[in-house]
C-alpha cells in the first residue's frame, strides 16, 4: 500500500466527476485494494451501484440520500438528517482501517447546499489515516478544501447534449 495516500478532488460543472471516481474504484479493486464509496444525496439503483454490489465485493457502497433535490425548492429536514447520518458513516469508513480507498461522491455539493459544512469536509481530510487514498467529488469546491488536496481536477462543461433535451441515458449517465 502507498506510504502516504493522496487526496483527490473532482469538481466543476462538467460531466465526469463521479465517473472518474468510480473508474479509480474499479482500478483500485483490480489491484486488490478494498474500496468504500459513500454517495451523498443519492438513492436508487444506478447501474454502477448494481455492478459494485453484485460483482465487486471488494467495493462497498452506501447511499446517504433522501431522493433527488432537483426541482425541489430546497433541502428539507430529511435531507439534512440523511447528510448528517452519512457524515458519521463517512468518518467511520475513513478511519476504521478496513479500506485502502475511500470515495465520498457529491460531498462537495452537499456542503455547497449547506447540508453539511465546509469544516466537516476539512475535518474528514484531517482525519484521513496515512496510506488511505481519499477521493471527493462534487461541484463548487471551496478554496479551503482544494488547498488541502494533492490532486484537483475541474471538469468544465464545453458542450452537453442535456442542453438539447437529451435526458440521462441507461449505461451512460445512469
C-alpha angles and dihedrals in degrees: 000000000000117000096227113018113216135235116236126191124192110188142145136089096281128099119263110058097114091035090057091049093048090049088056089049091053092047091048092048089051088055091054096259122143112235133197122197121191112188114203120208092004133113131165141061107290114177093256090052091053092047094050094046097044103035111018112055091171088069116071116195130190128176121218099190142117100204132288119326094198109113094016121117089236143311117311132210092274090054091053091047092049092050093048092048089048091052091057091049089047092055091050094048093047098047101029096089097234100104136062094194127031122191124192105193116204093358091129095056088044087062091045089057091049095244087126129004131257086240089060089060091046089051091053090050090050091049094052108122120230110270097027117116109220122200123188125186138186144091124282102035109188121229093245090060097042091050089060094052127093094209127028122180120183115204108212121199109226096162133350130185089219086078088061092056099267108143127206109302125217111257094011109058098005 
